[in-house]
């Protein structure tokens, strides 16, 4: 199958289960396939080629250039390419006689290629023949059927390529079309040759391909399925009815999510599964089909009024600390908004002692119930102290933590937590207005917490107002901010990443492309910004929006990035509902992994903390899981 650049597709695999796919992108293949259509397709292919081993290829139509996400053993045998060599590539490489060629062979019929492209663009089935080449350059006739698979909304999500290959003797110096016509006898000869070279009969060959299905349900579930990602499991569920039923098991689905996202994330999401189930929750967080904005109002008040506070979520509670009051007065009070209450309202927390008042600080959550404050600007200047509060204690008390030599005093820095208990601080601004580029870690699990600076041979340019987002357990993504650029300070749109579990952690810049979809006229990168919102999703992707942006760009426009991709691409996420007019990182909280709460701000300066905008990443209403 030689697919042009345009896309479509989904998978509906038969029992030929050979090389497992490496499903490479976001959209999860739907479990509910039309069984009648599946049987009809199989029967039709058997009638067309009754004794011919059939190659199956599945491509992801929702990703740029329709990358392959699955090939079976027959494909590998006939083409000479292993699954590891083709996953993530468009299938057009079969039109190249040499693996290193940059364009299709001149004998490949351009009319057929154009017809394939037309069918893919229109989302209709293609049936025809095309000249392909194996890895060693052998010409092959590819009797090809492309079957687009649609989701419930009618969008083509995947393409199944059903291929019957046969060697053909053609004059490679010819310049006319068509360059081949394969007879039925030659096809049967090729079929026999396939089985003879394998040393098996058609029946035993089929047994080898389907050998995985001879394993017990327990082995399949615990030793194989539970080790895959949610996307892979969705794809495997299309292989046959037995595996599909296994993938519908809630315990298996939870193991899959836990393997992909970690215990901490799945523990946070546990409450959501009571309503949606793990299967539907995984699908919605992968496809973002349920994402939407909604606005609501809460009671109580945060008095006196303030700006430049910091907020974070502890379970289903929003916590706000400090801020800049009238005449730049640093505030030291703590407020809580319990979203589990029937009528949520802001209440002031009575604490035994409070840290010095401050603004431009960070507030982070540790181990699900602890709050940690670092830095900021106080009455006497910039701070570098650390205070921890146990919100569930009978008498909540802010306690100062001393951990060796702390980082330089600073404000407008960025902070995050990894592994639930390690505070990471990066950048910011000193009292003299100097921007910083250091990265420091404070491990609060030990009896004697100690600050340590991450030694790096290279660091991103000094900056403030940037964001740090955690993905993949210990990896951190830095985006944006006001950064040094020569003698100037400019808003940044650059992206950097570091893995703190590496033996020698090093910052590196991510070269992120702009994703262009079929219905988009142009690709758009996030405009440079600072003081923005960065949301880490359970599946490892990052959402960026809001902040201070030059020009006329909408601060509520959402951008999505998967930093784990081989070639990360920014995507614009179009979300229905009523978005906030302004959104700032220090006033936005992520609740239970699926709710992003933006606190007030009608003008960007006047903070109306009773008006909240919620970005819902998954459905909240009770409904039956439809996976």
C-alpha positions in Angstrom: 0.0 0.0 0.0 1.6 3.3 -1.1 -0.4 6.0 0.6 0.1 9.6 -0.5 0.4 12.4 2.0 -3.3 12.9 2.7 -4.9 10.9 5.4 -7.7 8.7 6.6 -8.0 5.3 8.4 -8.7 3.0 11.2 -8.1 -0.6 12.0 -10.2 -3.7 12.2 -7.7 -6.5 12.4 -8.4 -10.2 11.8 -6.8 -13.1 13.6 -3.4 -12.7 11.7 -1.7 -11.3 14.8 2.0 -11.0 14.2 4.2 -8.1 15.1 2.6 -5.9 17.7 2.0 -2.3 16.8 3.7 0.7 18.3 0.7 3.0 18.2 2.4 6.3 18.0 -0.1 9.1 18.6 -3.1 10.4 20.4 -6.4 9.2 19.0 -7.6 5.9 20.4 -9.1 3.4 18.1 -12.7 2.8 19.0 -13.6 -0.6 20.4 -17.1 -0.7 18.9 -16.5 -1.9 15.3 -19.3 -3.1 13.1 -19.1 -6.9 13.3 -21.2 -7.4 10.2 -18.9 -5.0 8.2 -15.9 -6.9 9.6 -17.1 -10.3 8.5 -18.2 -8.9 5.2 -14.7 -7.5 4.6 -13.1 -10.8 5.5 -15.4 -12.8 3.3 -14.9 -10.5 0.4 -11.1 -10.8 0.6 -11.3 -14.6 0.9 -13.4 -14.7 -2.2 -11.0 -12.5 -4.1 -7.8 -14.3 -3.0 -8.8 -17.7 -1.6 -5.3 -19.1 -1.1 -3.3 -16.0 -0.8 -1.6 -14.8 2.4 -2.9 -11.3 3.0 -1.0 -8.3 4.3 -2.7 -5.9 6.7 -1.5 -2.4 7.5 -3.3 0.1 9.7 -2.6 3.9 9.5 -3.6 6.7 11.7 -5.6 9.2 9.7 -5.7 11.8 12.5 -1.9 12.3 12.5 0.2 14.2 10.0 1.1 12.1 6.9 -1.0 9.0 8.0 1.7 7.1 9.9 1.6 3.3 10.1 0.6 2.0 13.5 0.4 -1.7 12.7 1.6 -4.3 10.2 1.1 -8.0 10.3 3.6 -10.8 9.7 2.6 -11.3 6.1 3.6 -7.7 5.4 7.0 -8.2 6.9 7.5 -11.5 5.0 6.7 -10.1 1.5 8.2 -6.6 1.8 11.3 -7.5 3.8 10.7 -4.6 6.2 10.4 -5.3 9.9 7.6 -3.7 11.9 10.2 -1.6 13.7 11.4 -0.1 10.4 8.0 1.0 9.2 5.9 2.1 12.2 5.5 5.8 12.3 6.1 6.2 8.5 3.7 6.8 5.6 3.3 3.7 3.5 4.5 5.4 0.3 8.0 4.2 0.9 7.0 1.0 -0.9 6.9 3.1 -4.1 10.6 3.6 -3.7 12.9 0.9 -5.1 15.7 1.8 -2.8 15.1 2.3 1.0 17.2 5.5 0.8 15.4 6.9 -2.3 13.8 10.3 -1.9 11.0 9.9 -4.5 8.8 7.2 -6.0 10.1 5.0 -8.8 9.2 6.5 -12.3 7.3 3.3 -13.2 4.8 3.7 -10.4 1.6 4.8 -12.2 0.9 8.4 -11.2 -2.8 8.0 -12.1 -3.2 5.3 -9.5 -1.4 7.4 -6.9 -3.7 10.3 -7.7 -6.8 8.1 -7.4 -5.6 6.8 -4.0 -5.1 10.4 -2.9 -8.6 11.3 -4.1 -10.2 8.4 -2.3 -8.4 9.3 1.0 -9.4 13.0 0.7 -13.0 12.0 0.1 -13.1 9.3 2.7 -14.1 6.5 0.3 -12.8 3.1 -0.4 -10.0 2.4 -2.9 -9.6 -0.9 -4.8 -6.8 -1.3 -7.4 -3.3 -2.4 -8.3 0.0 -0.5 -7.7 3.6 -1.2 -8.4 5.6 -1.5 -5.1 9.1 -2.7 -4.2 10.4 -4.9 -1.5 13.3 -3.8 0.7 15.8 -5.5 -1.6 14.3 -3.8 -4.7 12.2 -6.7 -6.0 9.2 -5.3 -8.0 5.9 -6.3 -6.5 2.3 -6.1 -7.7 0.2 -4.8 -4.8 -3.4 -5.6 -5.1 -4.6 -3.0 -2.7 -7.8 -2.2 -0.9 -8.0 0.9 1.4 -10.8 0.9 3.8 -11.5 4.2 5.7 -12.9 3.7 9.3 -15.1 6.4 10.7 -16.0 7.4 14.2 -19.5 8.2 15.5 -19.2 11.8 14.2 -18.3 10.6 10.7 -14.6 11.6 10.9 -12.1 9.2 9.3 -9.8 8.1 12.1 -7.9 5.2 10.6 -7.3 3.4 7.3 -7.0 -0.3 6.9 -4.8 -1.4 4.0 -5.5 -4.9 2.8 -2.7 -6.0 0.4 -1.9 -9.0 -1.7 1.6 -8.9 -3.0 3.2 -10.9 -5.8 6.5 -10.6 -7.6 6.4 -9.4 -11.1 8.8 -9.5 -14.0 8.9 -6.0 -15.6 11.3 -4.0 -17.6 12.5 -1.4 -15.1 13.7 0.7 -18.0 10.2 1.0 -19.4 8.5 4.4 -19.3 5.0 3.4 -20.2 1.9 2.7 -18.0 0.7 0.3 -16.8 4.0 -1.6 -16.5 2.5 -4.9 -15.2 -0.4 -7.3 -15.4 -0.3 -10.3 -13.1 -2.1 -13.5 -14.0 -3.9 -15.7 -11.6 -1.5 -18.6 -12.2 1.5 -16.3 -11.4 -0.3 -15.2 -8.3 -0.9 -18.8 -7.1 2.7 -19.6 -7.8 3.8 -16.7 -5.6 1.4 -18.0 -2.9 3.0 -21.4 -3.0 6.5 -19.9 -3.0 5.6 -18.0 0.2 4.5 -21.2 2.0 7.4 -23.3 0.7 10.0 -20.8 1.9 8.4 -20.8 5.3 8.5 -24.6 5.4 4.9 -24.8 6.5 1.5 -25.5 5.1 -1.1 -22.7 4.9 -2.8 -24.2 8.0 0.4 -24.3 10.1 1.4 -20.9 9.0 -1.9 -19.5 10.2 -1.4 -21.2 13.5 2.0 -19.5 13.9 0.6 -16.1 13.2 -2.3 -16.6 15.7 -0.2 -18.3 18.3 -0.6 -15.5 20.8 -4.3 -16.3 21.0 -3.4 -19.7 22.4 -2.3 -18.0 25.7 -4.7 -18.0 28.6 -6.8 -14.9 29.4 -4.8 -14.4 32.6 -1.5 -14.3 30.7 -2.9 -12.1 28.0 -4.3 -9.6 30.5 -1.6 -9.4 33.2 1.6 -10.1 31.1 0.7 -8.4 27.8 -2.2 -6.1 27.8 -1.4 -4.4 31.1 2.0 -3.4 29.8 0.6 -1.5 26.8 -0.6 2.1 26.6 -4.3 2.9 26.4 -3.9 3.7 22.7 -2.3 0.3 22.0 -4.9 -1.5 24.0 -7.6 0.1 22.0 -5.9 -1.0 18.8 -5.3 -4.6 20.1 -9.0 -4.7 21.0 -9.8 -4.6 17.3 -7.9 -7.9 16.6 -10.7 -10.3 17.5 -13.7 -10.6 19.8 -11.8 -12.5 22.6 -9.2 -9.8 23.0 -11.8 -7.1 22.7 -13.7 -8.6 25.6 -10.5 -8.7 27.7 -9.8 -5.0 27.0 -13.3 -4.2 28.3 -12.4 -5.5 31.7 -12.2 -2.6 34.2 -9.4 -4.2 36.2 -7.3 -4.6 33.0 -8.1 -1.0 32.0 -6.9 0.3 35.3 -3.7 -1.6 35.1 -3.1 -0.2 31.6 -3.7 3.4 32.8 -1.5 2.8 35.8 1.3 1.4 33.6 1.1 4.4 31.2 0.4 7.2 33.7 1.8 6.0 37.0 0.3 5.2 40.4 0.0 8.8 41.5 -2.0 9.9 38.5 -4.3 6.9 38.5 -4.9 7.4 42.2 -5.9 11.0 41.5 -8.3 9.9 38.8 -9.8 7.1 40.8 -12.9 9.1 41.7 -13.7 9.9 38.1 -13.8 6.3 37.2 -16.9 5.8 39.5 -18.8 7.7 36.9 -17.1 7.0 33.6 -15.1 3.8 34.1 -11.4 3.5 33.2 -12.1 2.7 29.5 -14.1 5.8 28.8 -11.9 8.1 30.9 -8.8 6.9 29.1 -10.5 7.4 25.7 -11.7 11.0 26.6 -8.3 12.0 27.9 -6.7 10.6 24.8 -9.1 12.0 22.1 -10.2 15.1 24.1 -13.6 14.5 22.7 -15.3 15.8 25.8 -13.2 18.9 26.5 -15.2 22.1 27.0 -15.4 25.4 28.9 -18.0 26.2 31.5 -18.5 29.2 33.8 -19.9 29.1 37.3 -20.1 31.3 40.4 -19.1 30.4 44.0 -19.9 32.1 47.3 -17.9 33.6 50.0 -15.2 36.2 49.5 -11.4 36.7 49.5 -10.9 39.9 51.5 -9.1 42.2 51.3 -8.9 42.2 47.5 -5.6 41.3 45.9 -3.6 40.3 42.8 -0.4 38.4 42.2 -1.4 35.7 44.7 -0.7 32.0 44.1 -3.1 29.2 44.0 -3.1 25.4 43.7 -5.4 22.4 44.2 -5.4 19.9 47.0 -7.7 17.1 46.0 -11.0 18.9 45.3 -10.1 22.0 47.2 -8.6 25.2 45.8 -6.2 26.9 48.1 -5.1 30.6 47.7 -2.2 32.1 49.6 -0.8 35.6 49.9 -0.8 38.2 47.1 -0.3 41.9 46.5 -2.9 44.1 48.3 -3.5 47.8 48.2 -0.3 49.9 47.9 1.7 46.8 47.2 1.1 45.4 50.6 2.2 41.7 50.9 -0.6 39.5 52.2 -0.1 36.4 54.4 -3.5 34.8 54.7 -4.8 31.4 53.3 -8.2 30.8 51.7 -9.9 27.5 50.7 -12.7 26.7 48.3 -14.1 23.2 48.7 -15.6 22.1 45.4 -17.2 19.1 47.0 -19.6 21.3 48.9 -23.1 21.6 47.6 -22.6 25.4 47.5 -18.9 26.0 47.3 -17.7 29.2 48.9 -14.3 30.8 49.8 -13.4 30.6 53.5 -10.4 31.9 55.3 -8.3 29.1 57.0 -7.5 29.7 60.6 -3.8 28.9 60.9 -1.6 28.9 64.0 1.2 30.8 62.2 1.7 32.1 58.7 4.8 32.8 56.6 5.7 36.4 56.0 3.4 38.1 53.6 4.5 38.0 49.9 3.5 38.1 46.3 5.2 36.8 43.1 5.8 33.5 45.0 4.9 29.9 44.1 2.4 27.6 45.9 2.6 23.8 45.2 1.0 20.6 46.4 3.0 17.7 47.9 1.8 14.2 48.5 -1.9 15.1 47.9 -2.4 17.1 51.2 0.7 19.3 51.9 1.2 22.8 50.6 4.6 24.3 50.1 5.4 28.0 49.5 8.7 29.3 48.1 10.1 32.7 47.5 8.4 35.9 46.4 8.6 39.5 47.3 7.9 40.5 51.0 8.1 43.6 53.1 11.9 43.5 53.4 12.6 42.5 49.8 12.9 39.1 48.0 12.6 35.8 49.8 14.0 32.3 49.5 12.4 30.6 52.4 10.2 27.4 52.3 7.0 26.8 54.4 4.9 23.7 54.5 1.2 23.4 55.6 -0.8 20.2 56.3 -4.3 21.2 55.2 -5.8 18.2 56.9 -4.3 18.7 60.3 -6.6 19.6 63.2 -4.8 22.8 63.7 -3.2 23.8 60.3 0.2 25.4 60.9 2.7 26.8 58.4 6.1 25.3 59.3 9.3 26.6 57.9 11.7 24.0 56.3 15.4 24.6 56.5 17.4 22.7 53.9 21.0 23.7 53.7 22.0 26.5 51.4 18.9 27.7 49.6 18.7 29.2 46.1 19.1 32.9 45.7 16.1 35.0 46.9 13.8 35.6 43.9 10.3 36.3 42.6 8.3 35.4 39.5 10.1 32.1 39.3 8.5 28.8 38.3 8.1 25.7 40.4 6.6 22.2 40.2 6.7 18.9 42.1 7.9 15.5 40.9 7.4 12.1 42.5 4.9 13.8 44.9 7.6 15.1 47.3 10.4 16.9 45.4 10.1 20.7 44.9 11.7 22.0 41.7 12.4 25.7 41.3 13.7 27.4 38.2 14.6 30.9 37.1 13.0 34.1 38.3 14.3 37.6 39.1 16.6 38.9 41.8 16.3 42.0 43.9 18.6 43.8 41.5 16.4 42.9 38.5 18.8 40.2 37.2 17.1 37.2 35.6 18.1 33.7 36.7 18.6 30.4 34.8 19.3 27.9 37.6 17.3 24.8 38.5 17.2 23.6 42.1 15.6 20.6 43.8 14.4 20.2 47.4 13.6 16.6 48.5 11.1 16.8 51.3 10.9 13.0 51.9 14.2 12.9 53.8 14.5 13.8 57.5 17.0 16.5 56.6 15.8 18.2 53.4 18.6 19.7 51.4 18.6 22.0 48.4 20.8 20.9 45.5 21.3 22.7 42.2 21.1 20.6 39.0 24.5 20.9 37.4 24.2 21.4 33.7 26.7 22.1 31.0 24.0 24.3 29.3 20.8 26.0 30.5 18.1 27.9 28.7 18.5 31.7 28.7 17.7 33.4 32.0 14.0 34.2 32.4 11.0 34.9 34.6 7.3 34.3 34.2 7.8 30.9 32.4 6.1 27.6 33.2 7.4 24.2 34.3 5.2 21.1 33.5 5.9 17.6 34.6 5.4 14.6 32.3 6.6 11.0 32.3 7.3 10.9 36.1 10.5 12.9 36.2 10.6 14.9 32.9 10.1 18.6 33.0 9.0 20.9 30.2 9.8 24.6 30.3 7.9 27.0 28.1 7.8 30.8 27.5 8.6 33.6 29.9 10.4 36.9 29.6 13.9 35.8 28.6 17.3 37.4 27.9 18.0 37.7 24.2 21.3 39.4 23.8 20.9 42.9 25.4 17.2 42.7 25.2 14.5 41.0 27.2 11.8 39.5 25.0 8.8 37.2 25.4 9.8 33.7 24.6 7.9 30.9 22.7 10.7 28.4 23.1 10.4 24.9 24.7 13.0 23.1 26.7 13.0 19.7 28.5 15.1 17.9 31.1 14.8 14.4 32.7 15.9 14.6 36.4 16.2 10.8 36.6 19.1 10.9 34.1 22.5 10.3 35.6 23.6 13.7 34.4 20.4 15.7 33.7 20.8 18.1 30.8 18.5 20.8 29.4 17.8 20.5 25.7 15.7 22.6 23.4 12.7 20.9 21.7 12.3 21.7 18.0 8.5 21.8 17.9 6.7 22.1 14.6 3.3 23.5 13.9 0.7 20.8 13.0 -1.3 21.5 9.9 -4.6 19.7 9.5 -6.5 19.1 6.3 -9.1 21.8 7.0 -6.5 24.3 8.2 -5.1 26.9 5.9 -2.0 27.6 8.0 0.0 26.1 10.9 0.2 28.2 14.1 2.8 28.1 16.8 1.9 29.5 20.3 2.8 33.2 20.3 5.6 34.1 22.8 4.2 34.8 26.2 4.8 35.0 30.0 2.7 34.4 33.1 0.7 31.9 31.1 -1.1 28.7 32.1 0.6 25.3 31.5 -1.5 22.2 32.3 0.0 18.7 32.5 -2.5 16.1 31.4 -2.5 12.5 32.8 -1.5 11.1 29.4 1.7 13.3 29.3 0.5 16.1 27.0 0.8 19.7 27.8 -1.8 22.4 27.3 -0.7 26.1 27.0 -3.0 29.1 27.1 -3.4 32.6 28.5 -0.7 34.9 29.9 0.8 38.1 28.6 0.9 38.0 24.8 2.0 40.8 22.5 -0.3 41.7 19.6 -3.9 40.7 19.1 -3.8 37.0 19.9 -6.5 35.6 22.1 -5.0 34.6 25.4 -7.7 31.9 25.8 -6.7 30.1 22.6 -5.4 26.6 23.6 -2.3 24.9 22.3 -1.5 21.2 22.8 1.9 19.5 22.7 3.0 15.9 23.3 6.7 16.3 24.2 7.3 12.5 24.1 6.7 12.5 20.3 9.8 11.9 18.1 8.9 15.2 16.3 6.7 17.2 18.7 4.1 19.3 17.0 1.9 22.1 18.4 -1.8 21.7 17.8 -4.6 24.3 18.3 -7.3 22.8 20.5 -10.7 24.2 19.6 -12.9 24.0 22.7 -16.7 24.8 22.9 -18.2 26.8 25.7 -17.4 30.2 27.3 -13.6 30.7 27.9 -12.1 33.3 30.3 -11.1 36.6 28.8 -7.8 36.4 30.7 -6.0 33.5 32.3 -2.8 33.6 34.4 -0.6 30.7 35.6 -0.6 31.8 39.2 -4.4 31.9 39.3 -5.1 28.5 37.7 -5.4 25.1 39.3 -5.7 21.5 38.1 -8.2 19.5 40.1 -8.2 15.7 40.1 -6.3 15.7 36.8 -9.4 16.4 34.7 -10.6 19.9 35.7 -8.7 23.1 35.1 -10.1 26.0 37.2 -9.3 29.6 36.2 -10.0 32.2 38.9 -11.8 35.4 37.8 -10.1 38.4 36.3 -12.6 40.3 34.0 -10.0 42.9 33.0 -6.8 41.1 33.8 -6.2 43.4 36.7 -9.4 43.4 38.8 -9.7 39.9 40.3 -13.3 38.7 40.7 -12.6 35.5 42.6 -16.2 34.4 42.8 -16.3 33.9 39.0 -14.6 30.7 37.9 -14.1 29.2 34.4 -13.6 25.5 34.2 -11.9 23.6 31.4 -13.4 20.2 31.6 -11.0 17.5 30.1 -13.5 14.6 30.7 -17.2 14.2 31.1 -18.5 14.8 34.6 -22.1 13.5 34.3 -23.0 10.0 35.1 -23.2 7.9 32.0 -22.6 4.4 30.9 -19.1 3.6 29.5 -19.5 3.0 25.9 -16.1 1.4 25.3 
